[in-house]
Each structure stands twice: as C-alpha cells, then as structure tokens.
Amino acid sequence: MTASDLGMSPDPGITGVPSGSAGLTTDNRWFQNAVFYEVVLQGYNDGNHDGIGDLRGLTEKLDYVQWLGVDCLWLLPFYKSPMRDGGYDISDFFTLHSDYGDLGDAVAFIEEAHRRGIRVIADLVMNHTSDAHPWFTESRQDRTNPRADWYVWNDDDQRWPEARVIFVDSEPSNWTFDAQRGQYYWHRFFHHQPDLNYDNPEVGEAMLNVVRYWLDIGLDGFRLDAVPYLYERDGTNGENLPETHEYLRAVRKEVDSMYPGRVLLAEANQWPADVVDYFGAGDECHMCFHFPLMPRMFMAIRREQRYPITEILAQTPAIPEGCQWGIFLRNHDELTLEMVTDEERDYMYAEYAKDPRMKRNVGIRRRLAPLIDNDRRVAELLHAMLFSLPGSPIMYYGDEIGMGDNIYLGDRDGVRTPMQWSPDRNAGFSRADFAQLYLPPLMDPVYGYQSVNVEANVRDQSSLLYWVKRMLEVRKQHPVFGVGSFEVLSSENPTALAFVRERTDTDTGERDIVMCVNNLSRFAQPVELHLGHYEGYVPHELLGRVAFPPIGELPYFVTLAPYGFYWFQLVKEEA
Amino acid sequence: MIDRTALAAALVDYLPRQRWFAGGEAEARDLSVTSVRVLREWAWPALVQVVVETRAASGGDAMAPPEPASYQVILGLRPVDSRDAFLEGKPEAIISELDIDLGRALAYDAAIDPELSVAVLQHMAPGEEVERARYLGADQSNTSVVFDERLIMKLFRRLSDGPNPDAEVTRALVEVGFPNVAEPVAEWREDNHDFALVNRFLVGGTDGFVLALLSLRDLYDRRCPPGEAGGDFAFDARRLGTVTAELHLALAKALGTAAGESAAWATDMEAQLARVRLEGIDAEQVGAVYRRLARVDDPGPAVRVHGDYHLGQVMRTDAGWFVLDFEGEPDRPLEERRRPTSPLRDVAGMVRSLHYASQVALAEWGPEVDDELVALADAWEHRNRVAFLAGYLGAENVGQVLPGDDADRRLIQAAFELDKAVYEVGYEQSHRPDWVHIPLTAVQRILETTP
C-alpha cells in the first residue's frame, strides 16, 4: 500500500465507476458485525478547495476507509441548515447544505461507497427543525394556517413544568414567545429549534417521507438524534413516552417492509435499563448507543481495575434477537458524564479535565489520544476492548492515527479539527488558503499534522494505524465478536478483565469460542483463570496463531505485560 | 466397614498437619472417633464423614483450645493403586492406607476429589445439578470448594456445640433482607452441629486487602498525594463504611440489641493488656483510656458483630461490597464470639486493617522505601480511614447502634482500636517479630490523639 493508493494524491480521479450496490453483503443483520466509522464531513477532506470538507472530498478518501476495514460510515447531518447547532438545526430535509455538495454528489458518494462494500448512515433529527424551516415560517404566521399545529404552541409558558431544560447553560425555559403568532412554542433544545408536534398525524407522515426519500437515494439507515422527546404529555417529563415508542414502531414497520437491511440507530443517553426500551420487542430500533460504558472504560484504566466496566455490564439487560449495541471510545460530542454517579463524575473531572477549559456541559471535550496522555499501549488496550466487548464498535475519524485536539477552540470544535492526511499544507486536507479553513489543523509539537498524519502512519509498519487495521481484519474473521454470548471470567486479580465470547454457527454447527484477557494495570500482572468448563481446549492467540499450553484441570495461568491483552481462540484438541 | 481403631490411628498422624487443627501432636494422640457416617452407596470411590473429639490441652500451649474440641473429617477412599491427578502435589491431604471391606484403600481428604465433592453437595442439596468442583484450599477453620463458578461449599472443620456462627449470622441477615452477603443455598446441620454451608459464589469478586494493595502500589509508584492518584481507594473505602453501618443495623434487627456494657468491655481489654508486653510504651497510659471507657454512661447498644472484621473479610463485586465469614476470631470460645458487643469493635478492626495494608505494601516495595513513601503510606491510611468513617457515620439510621454523644463514640472507638493493636503486638511478638513495630506505632499514635 502506498500513499497514492489511498487517494492522497491531489486528484485521484475516480471516474467511470459502475453504479449499483454490488459490493454490499446481502445480510440484513450486517450491523451486528459491522465496524462503524464516524466522520465529521466538514473536517474529513475538502474536494472543492473552499476550506470546508465535503462529499466529493470524502468520496476521494473511500479507498482509505475501505483499506482500514470500515463497514459503515456515519455522517453527521448534511442537510440544509443555518448551522447554529452544527447542522442539527435543519431548514430543509430534502436538500444538502451547500458546503457539502449537491444531491448528485450524495448519489455518487453512496454509489462509490457501496461499490467498495461500505454502507452509509446519516444523522436524522426528528424531534425538531430549525426556526428557519418553511414549515415553521408558515406555522408561526397565525393560528389557522394549514401548518398551524405542526409545532407545539401554547398561550402561556407554564405547561409541562416536569420537563427538564437540557441546555441549562443557554436556555432559561423550554418555552419561547413568538411575537408574530402571539404564542409560546415548545423546544427541548435551543430556542431556535422548535419541536415538531407529533400529535398531528401529518407531521409523522411528513417525517416518514423524509425517511423514504433518503432510503430511496440509497442511505443504509439513520442515527436518530435526540429520540426520547418526540411527544409531550401532562404530568410527565416528556421523555420515553409510550407514544414515542409507538411512532418508532411505525417507522420500523415501514423500513422492514419497504427497505429491508437498512438500520435505525437510536441516540438515547439514558441508563441501559431504560435504553433497551428503544429496541422494543425487536420492533423499534435495530441499534442503540451504550453511553455509560464509555466513561467507565477510561475509569477502569485509570483505576487499574475491572469493576467500573463489569459493574455496568452486569446492569445491562439482554437485548432482543436481531438487535445490537453501538459502543465507542470517543465521538464528536464530549465524553459524557451524565451516566455516572456524582462522585464518579468528580473523579473523572479530577483525572481527565485538569484544565477547566476541557470541561463542557456535563462532560469532557477531548480526543482519545490526549485523554490517555498519548500512551500507545493504552490506545491499543482500549481499542482491543472496544473491538471485543459486546456491541458494534464505532470509531471516530482521526483516532486511528492518534490525532489530538485543540481545547482553545470554542464549543465542541476542539475535537472536530481537519483530518491530518499528510505533512503538506493544511495537513493535506484542503488546498484552500489557510485563513479560509473552517478550523485550523493541529500544529502543536506533539499532535501537529507535521508528525501525526495518515501518510506517516502508512509508511510506518509499526504505526497505530496498521495495528488498528490488523485488529479489524482479525475481528472480521470472527463473527463471535459481534453476536457471540458474553461471560465475564472469574479471576482473583482485579486488574484483569477476562471474558469469553461464544457462538455456534447456525449453518455449519461450528462453535467459535474466543477468550479475551486484558490487563488494566501499568504493571505486569499474573492472572489465574478458572476455565474448568473448557478443559482440553487449546488457546490459539489470534494475532500470531501461536498455540498456548492446553487448558487442564488446574487454573489457567497467564502473565500479562503492562496494559497487555490477549485474544485467544479456544480450539478443541483432537484426541 | 471401617475399623474405627485403625481409622483413629491414621488420624493421629493426619490432624496435626492440618491448618484448621488447633492443637499439636499431644492433643491429637488421644482422639476418639465420635461418629462415622457413610454418605453415598458403599462402593469405590467411597465417601465417609468422620467426627472426632480431642481431649483438652495439657496446658502451656496458648494456641491450643482450652476444652475438648470436635473436628469433622470428610474421608475419600479409593483403591490403593489409584493414580488420579487430583491426588498429586497435595501430600497434606493424604491420610493413609486403610484396609476396608472393599479392599485396600487410600484414604484422603475428600474435599480435593472433584467427584466426591459433588457427592457431598448432592448429599446436602439433592436438587443442585453441577458439573465441576474446584478445591479452593483450607482456611483456619474450614475448607472451601467451588462448583461451576456458581456455588461455594464451606466445610466446617472445627465443630462447635451449638450453631456455627457463620451459618447462624448469614441466615439471620438474609431473613432481614441484607443484600450484601452471599446468599445461602443449602446447609448441612445434624446432631446440633453445623457441618457445611453452601452459598452463592461471588463470581469476579476481589478481596478488599488485594484491592487496597492495588491502590497502594499505584500510589507508591506515582508518588503524588493519594487523592490525586488514579488508583485512589477513597470511594471504595466510603462505600465500605456505608455497607458496614448497614450490616450492623441489619444485625441489630435480626438478632436483637442489648444495653452496652462499657465496664465489662474495659475489663476484657485490661485482661488482654496484662498479657502483652508493650516495648517502649507506658501500659499505664493505655489502661487509663480503658478506665475512661469503663466510666462512659451511655456507650450505645451492644449488637451481634462480625467479630473478625478486616479487609480480607470483605469482597468487592459487581454489586458492591459483600461481607464474608461471620465465624469471629476462631481462637475465642463460641460463647464469647456470639456475645453482643459494640459495633465500634468492627469499625476499629477495619481501621486497623487499613493501617496494615499501607504497611504491608510498603514492605513489599522493598529497598526503594524512603521518608516520602513512609509519609505517603500515612497519608493513604488517613485519607481512607476518614472516608471509611464518613461512609459509616453518614449512613442512614446508623445512630441507632451508636452512643448518643459523639465524644463518647470517639473514646469507645479509640479504646477498641487500642485493644486490637495490643492484641496485634502480642500476635506479632510470637509469630512475626519483624512486624511488631506496626501495631506498636499504632498504640503510640492512638494514645497521642486520644484527648
């Protein structure tokens, strides 16, 4: 593999490609074994050299994405928007934001991705629109227009006092007065994002049309943003209402009948016991994010013990057949600490946010590498856990090369700086003038693009990038990582997190058993595992295929290097 | 089936080699076999429970029990030419060769035999289906076997007349709904003896002492204030304090309370003080604290306590801290172990254990120990002691088991800490003279900080 193979020459000139989705697998449950890769479109690659990343730029980098081993791209909202909330304030669901390209670019991008066997999902905001959306412009005119009750209006601002204000830093209330109509409108997020009124069946139908439109174009599904808040009811906090679940079931029914194999991924930042409701009985969302696991993985490493992780997994209920968790280390948002206890939050702040600028709302805004002091061993251990714990891993662009962040940029921009492709001008991200870039690339001595970039990683066989790629190859050979059962192994050493994934192939009847042993400590550790159940099996280390001594009657003894880990396949010894 | 005389002769040699046997060769010499029970069909491999009684200690040996003691031996019998793998490397578990009517047999402790361990479990709990047994080893008073990483069987070795306190307390705690104790699944109780107990096994649990050492190693390597170290133990210590308070409230509810008797507590402490030589410390000063304790009017209620409470008796699991092993100090007479006392006795035990943890980790660190590390050890102990007490004293309703006046509470706690440290001095003097400085330092420090 050379740098130019990865589309890093200025004009890779991808032309004359066959259309269609011949490259995709036909498995409708592909998402249970997929590796997701989240891309911030304006930050990935600039195809028209205006300083802002776009779909053409991303299309040019699909060879790289494919080479890395990604199965599905997740794009943040790319719709037309006044961009007062990173595109989550949509003013037209059927048009692309002009910075990113036009519909033709979207079609070409999706075709190119599919040709490489890569699926694409995108954010969809169902709860609200921008106040610049024509629906709202019409609705606010008076109380009798055809869209008068497409939004939630009220004469006073006293209704539903039980509903908390989510953006406490900037919004005093969930109600804002509109002088034109002379009424208050309801908004769970920013005041420029009025909530749609799902009690009006026309709204639900209009949103289904949005869903159909993009699925017809070829999207493979949606990440449903802020999904718990669709309905409001007196005497409730307006979260997770039965009516909301009912609407999601209707969306799912439409997807299943007209678009089988497409996926709905719910963003519901709640405790696992509440989140599972969004799987329904396997008839709502296909996937949900597992939010509390992520901060606990960091906490486990800092505390050098498994309990933060095993505790939350023990509290995670089983999910219906055909569903999957989405798990992640970092994403475009802050490291959310809503799903930890107060004392754990204080601890996380003390450990990971030593500079107050690193904090935002209830979280920490850092990329992976700076969070772990740029320790390569920890980066490998965290990825090894991400790729082997139950769920489909969702990686964040740039983390595969160990990119850093810029805490001096406002809001969440610090973790959305341009992808660092090469040591060339603007990190190889754009040929625009530096001053024209949407955000400056990192230039500090540790994480700056001069040293941390894809080209350097590609030239160096021992780079983090090659390591991640290799791990994804191994993971792909073992569907057990996606859909196998999960059992924590008993060991007296609290620094060890050991578990077994197991699955029997329904077609071949073959049993695949993988045992993962992780050392959360920065010191070497001995671990005794009680594997009586697997007596007579031989552990084969998955990266080098080296056979270890067979499992006997006595506890199985393994020594682990600092932050070391093993993935073993347990193979039945033939007599 | 088995000749009792031959069996007794074999056990004379076997018992003194066992960790759970409190006497020496002299006590074993005069044993008598009280009962022999065949636990399964009489065929190879055979399983037999034997209860023996030893005579009273002849005096002189402080560690020997002062009165006749009964022990349980679970005998496994296989043909003498057996070469089973489980027998290898465990000479202490082999009893002897015996002639029985099935043929010449090798007799051994059946706890090491996976097949026979399962048979013991099925004798106790016929409904439990298990596949595998894992021998955990012997403790001071019992032997444990784990089944399928799901159940743990504790075979009581030294039998008490009356209920075994572990079985009794666990039962009582479960009845009042205390959640932080391993749930009992089956028990084996016959002829006024508790022979064994089967509990749910705490999978993935870690002993509190191991966790404390983990935190200390992190601290000694980083050399930063303990609150800033990644492996800070303080919220584990605080949660442990809360669970300890909940334990005492549950014990009070389950087994009742009595009026605290500060004068009687002080008398026991004085008696222990008289037995131990405190080098470089004025015993009179210690006695003065005990005499002040004796004069406390309202020492709070007396409740049934854990009795041997330290970090090794608690286990961190995915569902928080669990408390284990309610047998009390095995060397004390049963009647004394079951007697209600101040819950501050357990509090003192845990606080002393935090001190020991910091010092054991320091000793482990070896030649790199310098003044800075010694100061860090003290800072760790202080931080976690404060956190543990905050968790304990902040627990809901804990006032119900404490004296009304906080100054009295501090005095009583200090007296129990002193008593524990004095006991430790005596223990270290006869077992680990190099460690005597740890409890001696503690005695000195408690005297300095007790107003």
Chai-1 contact restraints between the chains, C-beta under 6 A:
chainA,res_idxA,chainB,res_idxB,connection_type,confidence,min_distance_angstrom,max_distance_angstrom,comment,restraint_id
A,R302,B,G230,contact,1.0,0.0,6.0,A-B,restraint_1
A,R303,B,G230,contact,1.0,0.0,6.0,A-B,restraint_2
A,R303,B,G231,contact,1.0,0.0,6.0,A-B,restraint_3
A,E304,B,D218,contact,1.0,0.0,6.0,A-B,restraint_4
A,E304,B,G231,contact,1.0,0.0,6.0,A-B,restraint_5
A,T310,B,G204,contact,1.0,0.0,6.0,A-B,restraint_6
A,T310,B,D318,contact,1.0,0.0,6.0,A-B,restraint_7
A,E311,B,D318,contact,1.0,0.0,6.0,A-B,restraint_8
A,A314,B,D318,contact,1.0,0.0,6.0,A-B,restraint_9
A,E343,B,F235,contact,1.0,0.0,6.0,A-B,restraint_10
A,V488,B,G204,contact,1.0,0.0,6.0,A-B,restraint_11
A,S490,B,E149,contact,1.0,0.0,6.0,A-B,restraint_12
A,S490,B,V203,contact,1.0,0.0,6.0,A-B,restraint_13
A,S490,B,G204,contact,1.0,0.0,6.0,A-B,restraint_14
A,P494,B,T206,contact,1.0,0.0,6.0,A-B,restraint_15
A,P494,B,L211,contact,1.0,0.0,6.0,A-B,restraint_16
A,H530,B,E149,contact,1.0,0.0,6.0,A-B,restraint_17
A,G532,B,R132,contact,1.0,0.0,6.0,A-B,restraint_18
A,E553,B,A85,contact,1.0,0.0,6.0,A-B,restraint_19
